[in-house]
Amino acid sequence: MSKVLSDRYEIIEKIGVGGMAIVYKAKDLLLNRVVTIKVLREQFASDDDFVRRFRREAQSAASLSHPNIVSIYDVGKDGDTEYIVMEYVEGQNLKELIRNYAPLSSEQSINLARQIAEAIRHAHEHHIIHRDIKPHNILVTADGRAKVTDFGIARAVSAATMTHTGDIIGSVHYLSPEQAKGVQTNEQSDLYSLGIILYELLTGKVPYDGETPVAIALKHLQENPVPPSQLNPRISQGIENVILKAIAKAPERRYQTAVEFVEDLNHIQNGEPIRKIERPLEEDLDSTRIHKSLSNGVNAALSAYSKDEEPKPNQPQKKRKRWIWVTAAVILLLIGVIGFGFRNYIGGGTTKVPNFVGHTVIEAGFMAEKSNLKLDSNPPAEEYSDTVEKGKISSQDPVADTLVKDGRTIKIWVSKGPEMLKMPNLKTGKMTEEDAKNALKTARFTGDVNVTQDTTSNLPAGIVVGQNPPADILWAKNGKIDLQVSAGTFNNNQVMPNLVGKSVTEAQNILVNQMNLKVVIVKESSTEYPKEAVMATNPKPGDPIPPGTVITITVSDGPGPLA
């Protein structure tokens, strides 16, 4: 493969390898922009039927235009190399974020799931089904935007390679039951995969796992998942219902459209009820349901008491005994409720604050959730930082490794980069090295000052004769500054004597033996000066001669003055 595809796309570096393609970062020489190029592997590029489907589906996907979908710019061929040119996205794929930071908070998980669902909705409206929705195909930028990639490509792969290799393409962990059966897929297949991703975001685990792809596929078909609230008690009943509906075995029991999926996510985030969802699994008891069951127990006990309020004439003793038991039950239940609430109030755990400095805000959000902490929901304040690059967290409160209670809110500040200051004029001809350093301090510069000696200056020793950067430009507050100061070794009495008309031997004796200078002789023909006579010198007579100067004398090579 050439380094430039189709005389337009210059390969910069390899950034990924997949089952069907190799991914490169490249430069579009025509439009002068960075792009992503997917180059098909040879075993697929040699299959004409696959290539035909691949190109048709990729061109179809190029019609998609949505902020949560990676744009396809071009589909081409260079020799035997089939490739797709796509938008270059700076960020990580969702699988890496899950691996490093899951379980995420409900808010973060819903936000990501909503963006993915919006991308799926847009594709479905254009009659394109992804068929390979998984975290590996979702990129997340530094500001938290999710972008789904490989639209259309998955369809070409599923159609061509099922018969080509007999393998199920894509990660089996996110495969819908109908895909595992090998039957026709539809919009609900993509929503099933999204439900699996939401499960993984909130729990850090996939609902079905096994030692082999076949074992995992069978679980998709035959087993019910562990309710996500059993793995993460902070998951609300509403979110759990949404997940279980999305990953129902039968497509007709799932969300029928991505619009319905997004609507329920919005209802949950706004604290609104969602439509009733049939739950195939037994509900796990979390704190809300425990409180509810205790309350129901109290109500039931009081109801029993009221029913026995009018005893039968022949049962006075039974009535008193029942009253005693009911009263005891009510007291015990109330003690349980009070004790449960008290434990929740004072029994929170503690955690160590992570070091957010140097991370982006979205990375810090994942880290905070992993440590059961929160970041300040307000836009973070900005500050200058000499050590942290612009856009990353420069400081935090409390600082890293502080032990705090679970749920604590951490305040963060984001770097604006180093502060830029106006450079003062230090080369005035009168300012000493010490004066210059004081002037820099007054101007609030804090960077290192590098001082070198200048032996060619006729100024007194210690006087500043040069500076870098020059005066009046903006310079980083902590930037390095170079100063040149006079060494004071220049001899003002050493000047160039007038040697014109003298013989070359006499001139050399004066310059070399008396003044300890180096001489270079240049001969030129002359009809004015006798042969071997000095016609000119450089430096000229009367000019100062700095130490180390090489003197050039021009000597006549004849024929000399004419008669």
C-alpha positions as CSV (number, residue, x, y, z in Angstrom):
1,M,0.0,0.0,0.0
2,S,1.3,3.4,-1.0
3,K,1.8,6.2,1.6
4,V,-0.7,8.4,-0.4
5,L,-4.0,6.9,-1.5
6,S,-5.4,8.1,-4.8
7,D,-2.8,10.9,-4.8
8,R,-4.9,12.7,-2.1
9,Y,-4.8,11.0,1.3
10,E,-1.5,10.9,3.0
11,I,-1.2,8.2,5.7
12,I,0.1,9.6,9.0
13,E,-0.1,6.7,11.4
14,K,-2.0,3.5,12.2
15,I,-4.5,4.1,15.0
16,G,-6.5,0.8,15.1
17,V,-7.0,-2.7,13.8
18,G,-10.3,-4.4,13.5
19,G,-11.6,-7.7,12.2
20,M,-12.3,-6.4,8.7
21,A,-10.2,-3.2,8.4
22,I,-7.1,-1.4,9.5
23,V,-7.7,2.2,10.6
24,Y,-5.3,5.0,9.9
25,K,-5.0,8.7,10.7
26,A,-4.4,10.6,7.4
27,K,-4.3,14.0,5.9
28,D,-6.5,15.1,3.0
29,L,-4.0,17.0,0.8
30,L,-6.8,18.5,-1.3
31,L,-8.8,20.0,1.6
32,N,-5.9,20.2,4.1
33,R,-7.7,18.5,6.9
34,V,-7.1,15.4,9.1
35,V,-9.3,12.4,8.4
36,T,-9.7,8.8,9.4
37,I,-9.2,6.1,6.7
38,K,-10.4,2.5,7.0
39,V,-8.6,0.2,4.7
40,L,-10.3,-3.2,4.0
41,R,-8.3,-6.3,4.8
42,E,-7.2,-8.3,1.8
43,Q,-9.4,-11.3,2.4
44,F,-12.5,-9.0,2.1
45,A,-11.2,-6.8,-0.7
46,S,-10.8,-9.9,-2.9
47,D,-14.5,-10.9,-2.6
48,D,-16.3,-9.0,-5.4
49,D,-19.7,-9.6,-3.9
50,F,-18.6,-8.3,-0.5
51,V,-16.9,-5.2,-2.0
52,R,-20.0,-4.4,-4.0
53,R,-22.2,-4.5,-1.0
54,F,-19.6,-2.7,1.1
55,R,-19.3,0.2,-1.3
56,R,-23.1,0.5,-1.7
57,E,-23.8,0.5,2.0
58,A,-20.9,2.9,2.8
59,Q,-22.2,5.3,0.2
60,S,-25.7,5.0,1.7
61,A,-24.3,5.7,5.1
62,A,-22.5,8.8,3.7
63,S,-26.0,10.4,3.4
64,L,-26.3,10.5,7.2
65,S,-25.6,13.9,8.7
66,H,-26.0,14.1,12.5
67,P,-23.8,15.5,15.3
68,N,-23.7,12.1,17.0
69,I,-22.7,10.2,13.9
70,V,-19.1,10.1,12.5
71,S,-19.4,11.5,9.0
72,I,-18.3,9.5,5.9
73,Y,-16.5,11.8,3.4
74,D,-15.4,9.5,0.6
75,V,-15.3,5.9,-0.6
76,G,-12.5,5.0,-2.9
77,K,-10.1,2.4,-4.4
78,D,-6.4,2.7,-5.0
79,G,-5.2,-0.4,-6.9
80,D,-6.5,-3.3,-5.0
81,T,-7.0,-1.3,-1.8
82,E,-10.6,-0.5,-0.9
83,Y,-11.0,2.3,1.6
84,I,-13.4,4.7,3.3
85,V,-12.6,8.2,4.4
86,M,-14.3,9.4,7.6
87,E,-14.4,12.2,10.0
88,Y,-11.4,12.2,12.4
89,V,-12.6,12.3,16.0
90,E,-10.2,13.2,18.8
91,G,-11.2,11.1,21.8
92,Q,-11.6,7.5,23.2
93,N,-14.0,4.8,22.4
94,L,-16.7,4.1,24.9
95,K,-15.3,0.6,25.7
96,E,-12.1,2.3,27.1
97,L,-14.2,4.7,29.2
98,I,-16.3,1.8,30.6
99,R,-13.1,-0.2,31.3
100,N,-11.6,2.7,33.2
101,Y,-14.5,4.5,34.9
102,A,-17.6,2.3,35.1
103,P,-20.0,2.1,36.8
104,L,-21.0,5.6,35.8
105,S,-23.6,7.8,37.4
106,S,-27.2,7.7,36.2
107,E,-26.9,11.2,34.7
108,Q,-23.8,10.4,32.7
109,S,-25.1,7.1,31.5
110,I,-28.5,8.6,30.4
111,N,-26.7,11.4,28.7
112,L,-24.5,9.0,26.7
113,A,-27.4,6.6,26.0
114,R,-29.6,9.5,24.8
115,Q,-26.9,10.6,22.3
116,I,-26.5,7.1,20.9
117,A,-30.2,6.7,20.6
118,E,-30.5,10.0,18.7
119,A,-27.9,8.7,16.3
120,I,-29.8,5.4,15.9
121,R,-33.0,7.4,15.4
122,H,-31.5,9.4,12.6
123,A,-30.2,6.3,10.8
124,H,-33.5,4.5,11.2
125,E,-35.3,7.4,9.6
126,H,-33.0,7.0,6.6
127,H,-33.8,3.3,6.5
128,I,-30.3,2.2,7.7
129,I,-30.0,-0.3,10.5
130,H,-26.6,-0.4,12.2
131,R,-26.5,-4.1,13.3
132,D,-23.3,-3.7,15.2
133,I,-24.0,-1.2,18.0
134,K,-21.3,-1.7,20.7
135,P,-19.0,0.5,22.8
136,H,-16.1,-0.2,20.5
137,N,-18.0,1.6,17.7
138,I,-18.8,4.7,19.8
139,L,-16.3,7.5,20.2
140,V,-16.5,10.0,23.0
141,T,-14.8,13.4,22.7
142,A,-13.2,15.3,25.5
143,D,-16.3,17.5,26.0
144,G,-18.6,14.4,26.3
145,R,-20.1,14.1,22.8
146,A,-20.8,10.6,21.7
147,K,-20.3,9.8,18.0
148,V,-21.4,6.4,16.5
149,T,-19.3,5.1,13.7
150,D,-19.4,2.2,11.1
151,F,-23.0,2.9,10.0
152,G,-23.8,0.9,6.9
153,I,-20.5,-1.0,7.1
154,A,-22.0,-3.4,9.6
155,R,-24.8,-4.2,7.2
156,A,-22.4,-5.0,4.4
157,V,-20.4,-7.2,6.7
158,S,-23.4,-9.1,8.0
159,A,-24.7,-9.8,4.6
160,A,-21.5,-10.8,2.9
161,T,-19.5,-12.5,5.6
162,M,-22.2,-14.8,7.0
163,T,-21.8,-16.8,3.9
164,H,-18.2,-16.1,3.4
165,T,-17.0,-17.3,6.8
166,G,-20.0,-18.5,8.7
167,D,-19.0,-16.3,11.6
168,I,-21.2,-13.9,13.5
169,I,-19.7,-10.4,12.9
170,G,-19.4,-8.0,15.8
171,S,-19.1,-8.5,19.5
172,V,-21.4,-11.3,20.7
173,H,-21.9,-9.6,24.1
174,Y,-24.1,-7.0,22.4
175,L,-25.9,-9.3,19.9
176,S,-29.7,-9.4,19.8
177,P,-31.4,-12.8,20.1
178,E,-32.6,-12.6,16.5
179,Q,-29.1,-12.0,15.3
180,A,-27.9,-15.0,17.3
181,K,-30.5,-17.1,15.5
182,G,-29.4,-15.7,12.1
183,V,-32.9,-14.4,11.3
184,Q,-33.9,-11.0,9.8
185,T,-32.9,-8.0,12.0
186,N,-34.8,-4.8,12.4
187,E,-34.8,-1.5,14.3
188,Q,-35.4,-3.3,17.6
189,S,-32.0,-5.1,17.2
190,D,-30.1,-1.8,17.5
191,L,-32.2,-0.8,20.5
192,Y,-31.4,-4.2,22.2
193,S,-27.7,-3.5,21.7
194,L,-28.2,0.0,23.2
195,G,-29.9,-1.5,26.2
196,I,-26.9,-3.8,26.8
197,I,-24.6,-0.8,26.6
198,L,-26.7,1.1,29.1
199,Y,-26.6,-1.9,31.4
200,E,-22.8,-2.0,31.2
201,L,-22.5,1.8,31.7
202,L,-24.4,1.6,35.0
203,T,-22.9,-1.7,36.3
204,G,-19.5,-2.0,34.7
205,K,-20.5,-5.5,33.4
206,V,-22.3,-7.0,30.5
207,P,-25.5,-9.0,31.3
208,Y,-24.4,-12.1,29.4
209,D,-20.8,-13.5,29.5
210,G,-19.2,-16.8,29.0
211,E,-16.1,-18.7,27.9
212,T,-17.1,-19.0,24.2
213,P,-19.1,-16.8,21.8
214,V,-21.5,-19.7,21.4
215,A,-22.1,-19.9,25.1
216,I,-22.8,-16.2,25.3
217,A,-25.1,-16.3,22.3
218,L,-27.1,-19.0,24.0
219,K,-27.5,-16.9,27.1
220,H,-29.0,-14.1,24.9
221,L,-31.6,-16.7,23.8
222,Q,-32.3,-18.6,26.9
223,E,-31.4,-16.7,30.1
224,N,-32.7,-13.6,31.9
225,P,-30.1,-11.1,33.0
226,V,-29.3,-10.3,36.6
227,P,-31.3,-7.1,37.4
228,P,-28.8,-4.3,37.2
229,S,-29.9,-2.9,40.6
230,Q,-28.5,-6.1,42.2
231,L,-25.1,-5.0,40.8
232,N,-25.5,-1.3,41.5
233,P,-28.1,-0.4,44.2
234,R,-28.0,3.2,43.1
235,I,-29.8,2.4,39.9
236,S,-33.4,3.6,40.1
237,Q,-36.5,1.5,39.4
238,G,-37.2,3.6,36.3
239,I,-33.8,3.1,34.7
240,E,-33.9,-0.6,35.5
241,N,-37.3,-0.9,33.8
242,V,-36.0,0.9,30.7
243,I,-33.0,-1.5,30.5
244,L,-35.1,-4.6,30.9
245,K,-37.6,-3.5,28.3
246,A,-34.8,-2.7,25.8
247,I,-33.2,-6.1,26.2
248,A,-36.4,-8.2,26.2
249,K,-36.0,-11.4,24.3
250,A,-39.0,-10.8,21.9
251,P,-38.6,-7.7,19.7
252,E,-42.3,-6.9,20.1
253,R,-41.7,-6.4,23.8
254,R,-38.9,-3.9,23.3
255,Y,-39.0,-0.3,22.4
256,Q,-40.4,-0.1,18.9
257,T,-38.5,3.1,18.0
258,A,-35.5,5.1,19.3
259,V,-37.9,8.0,19.8
260,E,-39.7,6.0,22.5
261,F,-36.4,5.1,24.1
262,V,-35.3,8.7,24.3
263,E,-38.7,9.9,25.6
264,D,-38.4,7.5,28.6
265,L,-34.8,8.6,29.3
266,N,-36.0,12.2,29.3
267,H,-38.9,11.4,31.7
268,I,-36.5,9.7,34.1
269,Q,-34.0,12.6,34.0
270,N,-36.8,15.0,34.6
271,G,-38.2,13.0,37.5
272,E,-41.4,12.1,35.6
273,P,-43.1,8.7,35.6
274,I,-42.7,6.5,32.5
275,R,-45.2,4.1,30.9
276,K,-45.7,0.8,32.8
277,I,-43.2,-1.8,31.7
278,E,-43.8,-5.5,32.2
279,R,-40.9,-7.0,34.2
280,P,-40.0,-10.6,33.6
281,L,-37.8,-10.7,36.6
282,E,-38.3,-10.6,40.3
283,E,-37.6,-7.2,41.8
284,D,-34.5,-6.9,44.0
285,L,-35.0,-5.0,47.2
286,D,-33.3,-1.7,47.4
287,S,-33.6,1.0,50.1
288,T,-36.8,2.5,48.5
289,R,-38.5,-0.9,48.3
290,I,-37.5,-1.8,51.8
291,H,-39.0,1.4,53.1
292,K,-42.1,0.8,51.0
293,S,-42.5,-2.8,52.4
294,L,-42.0,-1.6,55.9
295,S,-44.7,1.1,55.4
296,N,-47.0,-1.5,53.9
297,G,-46.4,-3.7,57.0
298,V,-47.4,-0.8,59.3
299,N,-50.5,-0.1,57.3
300,A,-51.4,-3.8,57.3
301,A,-51.0,-4.0,61.1
302,L,-53.1,-0.9,61.6
303,S,-55.7,-2.3,59.3
304,A,-55.8,-5.6,61.3
305,Y,-56.1,-3.6,64.5
306,S,-59.1,-1.6,63.1
307,K,-60.9,-4.8,62.0
308,D,-60.6,-6.2,65.5
309,E,-61.7,-3.0,67.2
310,E,-65.2,-4.4,67.8
311,P,-64.7,-7.9,69.4
312,K,-67.3,-10.5,69.6
313,P,-68.9,-10.9,73.1
314,N,-67.5,-14.3,73.5
315,Q,-63.9,-13.3,72.5
316,P,-62.7,-10.6,75.0
317,Q,-59.4,-12.4,75.9
318,K,-58.6,-13.0,72.2
319,K,-59.2,-9.3,71.4
320,R,-56.8,-8.2,74.1
321,K,-54.1,-10.6,72.9
322,R,-54.5,-9.6,69.3
323,W,-54.3,-5.9,70.4
324,I,-51.0,-6.6,72.2
325,W,-49.5,-8.4,69.2
326,V,-50.6,-5.7,66.8
327,T,-49.1,-3.0,69.0
328,A,-45.8,-4.9,69.3
329,A,-45.7,-5.3,65.5
330,V,-46.3,-1.6,64.9
331,I,-43.6,-0.7,67.4
332,L,-41.1,-3.1,65.9
333,L,-41.8,-1.9,62.4
334,L,-41.5,1.8,63.4
335,I,-38.2,1.0,65.2
336,G,-37.0,-0.7,62.0
337,V,-37.9,2.2,59.8
338,I,-36.3,4.7,62.2
339,G,-33.2,2.6,62.5
340,F,-33.0,2.2,58.7
341,G,-33.2,5.9,58.1
342,F,-30.7,6.6,60.9
343,R,-28.2,4.2,59.4
344,N,-28.6,5.9,56.0
345,Y,-28.1,9.3,57.6
346,I,-25.0,8.6,59.6
347,G,-23.6,5.4,58.1
348,G,-22.3,6.7,54.8
349,G,-18.8,5.4,53.9
350,T,-15.7,7.4,53.2
351,T,-13.5,7.5,50.2
352,K,-10.2,8.9,49.1
353,V,-10.3,11.8,46.6
354,P,-8.6,11.0,43.3
355,N,-6.1,13.3,41.7
356,F,-8.1,15.1,39.0
357,V,-5.3,17.5,38.0
358,G,-4.1,17.0,34.5
359,H,-7.4,15.3,33.4
360,T,-10.2,16.7,31.2
361,V,-13.5,17.5,32.9
362,I,-15.2,14.5,31.4
363,E,-12.4,12.2,32.5
364,A,-12.7,13.7,36.0
365,G,-16.5,13.0,36.0
366,F,-15.9,9.4,35.3
367,M,-13.2,9.2,38.0
368,A,-15.5,10.9,40.5
369,E,-18.4,8.6,39.9
370,K,-16.1,5.6,40.3
371,S,-15.1,6.9,43.7
372,N,-18.7,7.7,44.6
373,L,-18.1,11.4,44.5
374,K,-19.5,14.3,42.6
375,L,-18.0,17.2,40.7
376,D,-19.4,20.7,41.2
377,S,-22.2,21.0,38.7
378,N,-21.5,24.6,37.9
379,P,-19.2,25.4,35.0
380,P,-15.7,25.2,36.5
381,A,-13.8,28.4,37.2
382,E,-10.7,29.0,35.1
383,E,-7.3,30.0,36.3
384,Y,-3.8,30.5,34.8
385,S,-1.4,27.6,35.2
386,D,2.3,27.3,34.5
387,T,2.3,23.5,34.7
388,V,-1.1,22.3,33.3
389,E,-2.0,22.6,29.7
390,K,-5.0,24.7,28.7
391,G,-8.4,23.0,29.0
392,K,-7.3,20.5,31.7
393,I,-8.0,20.5,35.4
394,S,-5.3,22.6,37.2
395,S,-6.5,22.4,40.8
396,Q,-9.2,20.9,43.0
397,D,-10.7,21.2,46.5
398,P,-10.3,19.0,48.5
399,V,-6.9,18.0,47.2
400,A,-6.0,14.5,46.1
401,D,-5.8,11.7,48.7
402,T,-8.0,13.6,51.2
403,L,-10.4,11.2,53.0
404,V,-14.0,12.5,52.6
405,K,-17.6,11.1,53.0
406,D,-19.2,9.3,50.0
407,G,-21.2,11.7,47.8
408,R,-19.0,14.7,48.6
409,T,-18.9,17.4,45.9
410,I,-15.4,18.3,44.7
411,K,-14.7,21.8,43.3
412,I,-12.4,22.0,40.3
413,W,-10.5,24.7,38.4
414,V,-9.6,24.5,34.7
415,S,-6.3,25.7,33.3
416,K,-6.2,28.7,30.9
417,G,-2.6,28.0,30.2
418,P,0.3,30.2,31.4
419,E,-0.4,33.9,31.9
420,M,1.0,36.1,29.1
421,L,2.8,39.3,30.1
422,K,4.4,42.2,28.2
423,M,8.2,42.0,28.1
424,P,10.0,45.1,29.4
425,N,12.9,46.8,27.6
426,L,16.0,45.6,29.3
427,K,18.6,46.8,26.6
428,T,18.8,50.4,27.5
429,G,22.6,50.6,27.6
430,K,22.5,51.5,31.3
431,M,20.7,48.6,33.0
432,T,22.8,46.1,34.9
433,E,22.1,42.4,35.1
434,E,20.7,42.9,38.6
435,D,18.5,45.8,37.4
436,A,17.2,43.6,34.6
437,K,16.3,40.8,36.9
438,N,14.5,43.2,39.2
439,A,12.6,44.7,36.3
440,L,11.5,41.2,35.3
441,K,10.2,40.5,38.8
442,T,8.4,43.8,38.8
443,A,6.7,42.8,35.6
444,R,5.8,39.5,37.4
445,F,7.9,37.1,35.2
446,T,8.8,34.0,37.1
447,G,10.7,31.9,34.5
448,D,14.4,31.1,34.5
449,V,16.8,33.9,33.3
450,N,19.8,32.6,31.3
451,V,22.7,35.0,31.3
452,T,25.7,34.9,28.8
453,Q,28.7,37.1,28.5
454,D,29.3,39.3,25.4
455,T,33.0,39.9,24.8
456,T,32.4,42.2,21.8
457,S,30.7,45.0,23.5
458,N,32.5,48.2,24.4
459,L,30.1,48.8,27.3
460,P,31.2,48.4,30.9
461,A,31.1,44.9,32.4
462,G,27.6,43.8,33.7
463,I,25.6,46.1,31.4
464,V,22.8,44.3,29.5
465,V,23.5,44.5,25.7
466,G,20.9,42.0,24.5
467,Q,17.7,40.2,25.4
468,N,15.5,37.4,24.0
469,P,12.5,37.7,23.7
470,P,12.7,41.4,22.6
471,A,10.9,44.2,24.3
472,D,7.1,44.8,24.1
473,I,6.0,41.3,23.0
474,L,3.7,39.0,25.0
475,W,5.6,36.2,26.7
476,A,4.5,33.4,29.0
477,K,4.8,34.4,32.7
478,N,7.0,31.3,33.4
479,G,8.8,31.4,30.0
480,K,12.6,31.2,29.8
481,I,14.4,34.6,29.2
482,D,17.9,35.0,27.7
483,L,20.1,38.0,28.6
484,Q,23.5,39.0,27.2
485,V,25.7,41.3,29.3
486,S,28.9,42.9,28.5
487,A,32.0,41.1,29.6
488,G,33.9,44.4,29.9
489,T,37.0,42.9,28.2
490,F,37.0,45.2,25.1
491,N,40.2,47.4,24.8
492,N,39.2,50.8,23.6
493,N,42.9,51.7,22.9
494,Q,43.3,48.9,20.4
495,V,42.5,50.5,17.1
496,M,43.4,49.7,13.5
497,P,46.7,51.5,12.5
498,N,47.1,53.1,9.1
499,L,49.2,50.6,7.1
500,V,48.4,51.8,3.6
501,G,51.6,52.3,1.6
502,K,53.7,50.2,3.9
503,S,55.3,47.0,2.7
504,V,53.6,43.7,3.4
505,T,56.5,42.6,5.7
506,E,56.3,45.8,7.7
507,A,52.5,45.5,8.1
508,Q,52.7,41.9,9.2
509,N,55.3,42.8,11.8
510,I,53.0,45.5,13.3
511,L,49.8,43.4,13.3
512,V,51.2,40.0,14.3
513,N,54.2,40.7,16.4
514,Q,53.2,43.9,18.1
515,M,49.4,43.7,18.3
516,N,49.0,39.9,18.4
517,L,46.4,39.8,15.7
518,K,45.8,37.3,12.9
519,V,46.3,38.4,9.3
520,V,44.9,37.3,6.0
521,I,46.7,38.7,2.9
522,V,44.8,39.3,-0.4
523,K,46.7,40.3,-3.5
524,E,45.3,42.4,-6.3
525,S,46.9,43.9,-9.4
526,S,47.6,47.6,-9.2
527,T,49.1,50.4,-11.4
528,E,48.9,52.8,-8.4
529,Y,50.8,51.0,-5.6
530,P,54.2,49.4,-6.0
531,K,54.3,45.6,-5.8
532,E,54.1,44.2,-2.3
533,A,52.8,47.5,-0.9
534,V,49.6,47.6,1.3
535,M,46.7,49.2,-0.6
536,A,43.9,48.7,2.0
537,T,42.9,47.1,5.3
538,N,39.8,45.7,6.9
539,P,39.0,47.0,9.5
540,K,39.8,50.5,8.2
541,P,42.4,52.7,9.8
542,G,41.1,54.1,13.1
543,D,38.4,51.4,13.6
544,P,38.3,49.6,16.9
545,I,39.6,46.0,16.9
546,P,37.6,43.6,19.1
547,P,39.6,40.6,20.5
548,G,39.8,37.8,18.0
549,T,39.3,40.0,15.0
550,V,41.1,38.7,11.8
551,I,42.7,41.5,9.8
552,T,42.5,41.5,6.1
553,I,45.2,43.4,4.2
554,T,45.1,44.0,0.5
555,V,48.6,44.0,-1.1
556,S,49.6,45.1,-4.6
557,D,50.6,42.4,-7.0
558,G,52.0,44.9,-9.5
559,P,52.9,46.0,-12.0
560,G,53.1,49.2,-10.0
561,P,53.0,52.9,-11.1
562,L,53.5,53.5,-14.8
563,A,56.5,55.7,-16.0
